[in-house]
């Protein structure tokens, strides 16, 4: 390629992938700042420095754009937890690391703002909450279920993987996120909080680990 051709290309439109990324980033910023219902496609076009036609070439409507926003958000949030969940190892080590990674991801400012957005927009209809359920909650639950499937297949845990995944989320994450949504101080990860996380993992393992008789530790004795 001639130098002049390189110069011409550098002054042209950005690649499609880059334009899509910038649109999603602009929409994320606006949704969190103004709200989903109050943000228009024209707002997004002004924010990313392009036209509505450029947006509609990639997203047919605001619903599709919101799906892309939540999908990108979820991929960022689950990147580290997925790596931990897919790495073979002892159940205690895997779940302790996973609990810490999930906590760090869940208490990030963007995560809490996204959850507050879902709550604040709920009176306007279920559209955004349904997108969050399909594009964020279900992928996270699937990741945890796959981890539990591996641990049960290896004989380290007993129980239905789906039930174990829900139990783990409830023990190590749900109440922390709920607190952080209403108390900014609860977004700070402290040594005490991490100690409580480890205690929650210990409790989970006592409930779901296999004893020498092949039964869960907390299963009542027969008779």
RAQUIDA-V885383 format. One record per pair of residues at least 4 apart in sequence whose C-alpha atoms are under 8 Angstrom apart, sorted by the first residue. I is the first residue (numbers start at 1). J is the second residue. If there is no record, write none. Layout:
I,J
I,J
This chain:
1,5
1,6
2,6
3,7
4,8
5,9
6,10
7,11
8,12
14,18
14,19
15,19
16,20
17,21
18,22
19,23
20,24
20,55
20,58
21,25
22,26
22,48
23,27
23,44
23,45
23,48
23,55
24,28
24,65
24,68
24,69
25,29
25,69
26,30
26,44
26,47
26,48
27,31
27,44
27,47
27,65
27,66
27,69
28,32
28,69
29,33
30,34
30,35
30,36
30,39
30,43
30,44
31,35
31,36
31,39
31,117
32,36
32,113
32,114
32,117
34,38
34,39
35,39
35,117
35,121
36,117
36,121
36,128
37,121
37,124
39,43
39,44
40,44
40,62
41,45
41,52
41,55
41,62
42,46
42,51
42,52
43,47
44,48
44,52
45,49
45,50
45,51
45,52
45,55
46,50
46,51
50,54
51,55
52,56
53,57
54,58
55,59
55,60
56,60
56,61
59,64
59,65
60,64
60,65
61,65
62,66
63,67
63,127
64,68
65,69
66,70
66,128
66,131
67,71
67,131
67,132
67,135
68,72
69,73
70,74
70,131
70,132
70,135
70,136
71,75
71,135
71,136
72,76
73,77
74,78
74,135
74,136
74,139
75,79
77,105
77,106
77,111
78,82
78,102
78,105
78,140
79,83
80,84
80,101
81,85
81,98
81,101
81,102
82,86
82,143
83,87
84,94
84,97
84,98
85,94
85,98
85,143
85,144
85,146
85,147
86,147
87,94
88,94
89,93
89,94
90,94
90,156
91,95
91,151
91,156
91,157
92,96
92,201
92,202
92,205
93,97
94,98
95,99
95,201
96,100
96,197
96,198
96,201
97,101
98,102
99,103
99,172
99,173
99,197
99,201
100,104
100,194
100,197
101,105
102,106
102,173
103,107
103,172
103,173
103,176
104,108
104,189
105,111
106,111
106,112
106,173
106,177
107,111
107,112
107,177
107,180
107,187
107,188
107,189
108,112
108,187
109,113
109,187
110,114
111,115
112,116
112,177
112,180
112,181
113,117
114,118
115,119
115,181
116,120
116,181
117,121
118,122
118,128
118,129
118,132
121,125
121,128
122,126
122,128
122,129
126,130
127,131
128,132
129,133
130,134
131,135
131,136
132,136
132,137
133,137
133,138
134,138
134,139
135,139
136,140
137,141
138,142
139,143
140,144
141,145
141,165
141,166
142,146
143,147
144,148
144,165
145,149
145,161
145,162
145,164
145,165
146,150
146,161
147,151
148,152
148,157
148,161
148,162
148,164
148,165
149,153
149,161
150,154
151,155
151,156
151,157
152,156
152,157
152,158
152,159
152,161
155,210
156,209
156,210
157,205
157,208
157,209
157,210
157,216
158,208
158,209
158,210
158,215
158,216
159,163
159,164
159,208
160,164
161,165
162,166
163,167
164,168
164,208
165,169
166,170
167,171
167,204
168,172
168,173
168,201
168,204
169,173
169,174
170,174
170,175
171,175
171,200
171,201
171,204
172,176
172,197
172,200
172,201
173,177
174,178
175,179
176,180
176,186
177,181
178,182
179,183
179,186
180,184
180,185
180,186
180,187
183,187
184,188
189,193
189,194
190,194
191,195
192,196
193,197
194,198
195,199
196,200
197,201
198,202
199,203
200,204
201,205
202,206
203,207
204,208
205,209
206,216
206,217
206,218
207,216
207,217
207,218
207,219
208,216
208,217
208,218
209,215
209,216
209,217
210,214
210,215
210,216
210,217
211,215
211,216
211,217
215,219
